[in-house]
Amino acid sequence: MAEDGLSALREFRADPFGFDAAIVDLDLPVMSGSELVGHLRTVYRDLPLLLIASALQRTELELEGDVLFAAKPLVEHQLVSRLRVLRSLKRLCA
């Protein structure tokens, strides 16, 4: 888990295919979540994403592939549920 977008990108670049999915808060400091997603997708186009966002942020993004949104504030059972859906989507595409 990274504390900001730039740290997350560094961790990802060290082993991009070591990730099954990415959970990205669009309000990350240093580098925005939407900018981070752009970098992630240039390296690993099919990386499944769970984006944590406000309703307004959700309407501003147009992404292809396995992308799920979750609204803030997010509680644990919602996170688990969204990750299960993301995992099932990945299996369907495999």
C-alpha positions as CSV (number, residue, x, y, z in Angstrom):
1,M,0.0,0.0,0.0
2,A,1.4,3.4,-1.0
3,E,0.9,6.7,0.7
4,D,0.7,8.7,-2.5
5,G,0.4,8.4,-6.2
6,L,4.1,8.7,-7.0
7,S,5.0,6.0,-4.5
8,A,2.3,3.7,-5.9
9,L,3.7,4.2,-9.4
10,R,7.3,3.4,-8.2
11,E,6.0,0.2,-6.6
12,F,4.1,-0.8,-9.7
13,R,7.0,-0.2,-12.1
14,A,9.2,-2.4,-9.9
15,D,6.9,-5.4,-10.7
16,P,3.9,-4.5,-12.9
17,F,2.7,-8.0,-13.5
18,G,2.9,-8.9,-9.9
19,F,-0.4,-7.1,-9.3
20,D,-3.8,-8.8,-9.9
21,A,-5.6,-5.5,-9.5
22,A,-5.1,-2.0,-8.3
23,I,-7.2,-0.1,-5.8
24,V,-6.8,3.6,-6.4
25,D,-8.2,6.6,-4.5
26,L,-8.7,9.4,-7.0
27,D,-7.7,11.9,-4.3
28,L,-4.2,10.8,-3.9
29,P,-1.5,13.3,-2.9
30,V,1.6,14.1,-5.0
31,M,0.2,12.5,-8.1
32,S,-3.6,12.3,-8.7
33,G,-5.3,9.0,-8.9
34,S,-6.5,9.6,-12.4
35,E,-2.9,10.4,-13.5
36,L,-1.7,7.2,-11.7
37,V,-4.3,5.2,-13.6
38,G,-3.0,6.6,-16.9
39,H,0.5,5.4,-16.1
40,L,-0.7,2.0,-14.8
41,R,-2.7,1.4,-18.0
42,T,0.3,2.3,-20.3
43,V,2.3,-0.5,-18.7
44,Y,-0.5,-3.0,-18.0
45,R,-3.5,-2.2,-20.2
46,D,-5.8,-4.9,-18.8
47,L,-5.0,-4.3,-15.1
48,P,-8.4,-4.5,-13.2
49,L,-9.1,-1.3,-11.3
50,L,-11.2,-0.4,-8.3
51,L,-11.4,3.3,-8.2
52,I,-12.5,5.0,-5.0
53,A,-14.1,8.3,-5.9
54,S,-16.8,10.9,-5.3
55,A,-19.8,10.8,-7.7
56,L,-18.4,13.9,-9.5
57,Q,-15.0,12.3,-10.1
58,R,-16.7,9.1,-11.5
59,T,-18.4,11.1,-14.3
60,E,-15.1,12.7,-15.3
61,L,-13.4,9.4,-16.2
62,E,-13.8,7.3,-19.3
63,L,-11.9,4.1,-18.9
64,E,-12.0,0.8,-20.8
65,G,-11.6,-2.7,-19.4
66,D,-12.3,-4.0,-15.9
67,V,-13.0,-0.8,-13.9
68,L,-15.3,-0.7,-10.9
69,F,-16.1,2.4,-8.9
70,A,-16.8,2.7,-5.2
71,A,-18.1,5.9,-3.6
72,K,-16.6,7.4,-0.5
73,P,-16.9,6.7,2.3
74,L,-16.2,3.0,1.8
75,V,-16.8,0.5,4.5
76,E,-15.1,-2.9,4.7
77,H,-18.0,-5.1,3.4
78,Q,-18.4,-2.8,0.4
79,L,-14.7,-3.1,-0.4
80,V,-14.8,-6.9,-0.1
81,S,-17.9,-7.0,-2.3
82,R,-16.3,-4.9,-5.1
83,L,-13.1,-6.9,-5.0
84,R,-15.1,-10.1,-5.5
85,V,-16.8,-8.6,-8.5
86,L,-13.5,-7.5,-9.9
87,R,-12.0,-10.9,-9.4
88,S,-15.0,-12.6,-11.2
89,L,-14.7,-10.2,-14.1
90,K,-11.0,-11.0,-14.5
91,R,-11.9,-14.8,-14.6
92,L,-14.5,-14.2,-17.2
93,C,-12.0,-12.4,-19.4
94,A,-9.2,-15.0,-19.0
